[in-house]
Every structure is written in C-alpha cells, then in structure tokens.
C-alpha cells in the first residue's frame, strides 16, 4: 500500500516528551486526513507517541520495524 506522505520527521535520539511535542507540532501544520511519517526509537518513544496521538484523535495507519527504530505513519484526525 502506497501512502501520500505530506511531512516526514526523524526523531531518533529525541527524548520523551520532546518527540511527542515535535510530532504534535508537525500534525498541527497538516490538514485533516493528511499523513505524517515519524521515525521513532524503540522503547518509550514507540510506546508513548502512538498512544498520545491516538488520544488526540489521530490515527496510526502503519507501523514498520526498521531494526533499531520504527517508522510510524499517522493520519491527522
């Protein structure tokens, strides 16, 4: 499945909660239903950022394990 990504963020080595703050700011710049691709470290970032964006009404449409990090595609709600 091909995604039309509007914005990409590489948040590897960015600590919590700054990775969520940066994700939220990027989502704020998008229109409803546009997609944001975020690269997150495994661990706390991968646990917290997807959960937090869902709580804010956005949808995680893809999660891909890249080995030492994860690519997460978020659809703005």
VOGUKE-518695 format. One record per residue (C-alpha): chain; residue number from 1; x, y, z. Coordinates in Angstrom, 3 decimals, padded with zeros to 6 digits. Each point is the difference from the previous one (the first is absolute). Layout:
BEGIN
> c; k; px; py; pz
> A; NUM; X; Y; Z $
...
***
This chain:
BEGIN
> c; k; px; py; pz
> A; 1; 000.000; 000.000; 000.000 $
> A; 2; 001.426; 003.364; -001.043 $
> A; 3; -000.467; 003.032; 002.234 $
> A; 4; -000.013; 003.673; -001.007 $
> A; 5; 002.234; 001.295; 002.785 $
> A; 6; -000.262; 003.789; 000.432 $
> A; 7; 002.721; 000.413; 002.636 $
> A; 8; 002.817; -002.132; 001.452 $
> A; 9; 001.726; 000.228; 003.376 $
> A; 10; 003.022; -001.938; 001.182 $
> A; 11; -000.193; 000.021; 003.785 $
> A; 12; 002.658; -002.574; 000.769 $
> A; 13; 001.979; 000.979; 003.096 $
> A; 14; -002.664; 002.545; 001.013 $
> A; 15; -001.116; -000.602; 003.578 $
> A; 16; -003.524; -000.102; 001.404 $
> A; 17; -002.032; 002.145; 000.131 $
> A; 18; 001.710; 002.084; -002.720 $
> A; 19; -000.629; -002.645; -002.662 $
> A; 20; -003.743; 000.267; 000.651 $
> A; 21; 000.154; 003.820; 000.063 $
> A; 22; 001.781; 000.044; -003.378 $
> A; 23; -002.522; -002.522; -001.397 $
> A; 24; -002.917; 002.118; 001.237 $
> A; 25; 001.458; 003.194; -001.535 $
> A; 26; 000.462; -001.807; -003.338 $
> A; 27; -003.582; -001.305; 000.105 $
> A; 28; -001.273; 003.522; 000.727 $
> A; 29; 001.513; 001.143; -003.307 $
> A; 30; -001.933; -002.629; -001.987 $
> A; 31; -003.564; -000.053; -001.280 $
> A; 32; -002.526; -002.635; 001.137 $
> A; 33; 000.735; -003.450; -001.506 $
> A; 34; 003.558; 000.938; -001.065 $
> A; 35; 002.786; -002.380; 000.997 $
> A; 36; 003.064; 000.513; 002.171 $
> A; 37; 002.882; -002.477; 000.039 $
> A; 38; 001.971; -000.118; 003.247 $
> A; 39; 003.132; -002.032; 000.746 $
> A; 40; 000.126; -000.920; 003.689 $
> A; 41; 002.432; -001.874; 002.205 $
> A; 42; -001.230; -003.267; 001.468 $
> A; 43; -000.933; 000.105; 003.679 $
> A; 44; -001.770; 002.928; 001.669 $
> A; 45; -000.312; 002.069; -003.188 $
> A; 46; -001.696; -002.849; -001.858 $
> A; 47; -002.308; -000.671; 002.940 $
> A; 48; -000.956; 003.588; 000.750 $
> A; 49; -000.216; 001.908; -003.289 $
> A; 50; -002.507; -002.275; -001.821 $
> A; 51; -002.182; -000.238; 003.120 $
> A; 52; 000.053; 003.779; 000.502 $
> A; 53; -000.906; 000.844; -003.602 $
> A; 54; -002.907; -002.471; 000.142 $
> A; 55; -001.228; 001.705; 003.191 $
> A; 56; 000.028; 003.297; -001.934 $
> A; 57; -002.266; -001.441; -002.714 $
> A; 58; 002.558; -000.989; -002.646 $
> A; 59; 000.395; -003.448; -001.552 $
> A; 60; 003.127; -002.140; -000.225 $
> A; 61; -000.308; -001.579; -003.451 $
> A; 62; 003.358; -001.796; -000.227 $
> A; 63; 002.796; -001.140; 002.294 $
> A; 64; 003.139; -001.487; -001.534 $
> A; 65; 002.903; -001.446; 001.975 $
> A; 66; 003.255; 001.318; -001.476 $
> A; 67; 002.282; -001.949; 002.331 $
> A; 68; 001.138; 002.548; 002.579 $
> A; 69; -002.872; 002.410; -000.652 $
> A; 70; -003.597; 000.039; -001.210 $
> A; 71; -001.687; 001.892; -002.825 $
> A; 72; -003.482; 001.129; 001.014 $
> A; 73; -002.483; 001.514; -002.459 $
> A; 74; -002.629; 002.172; 001.664 $
> A; 75; -003.201; 001.261; -001.658 $
> A; 76; -001.108; 003.353; 001.373 $
> A; 77; -003.454; -000.165; 001.527 $
***
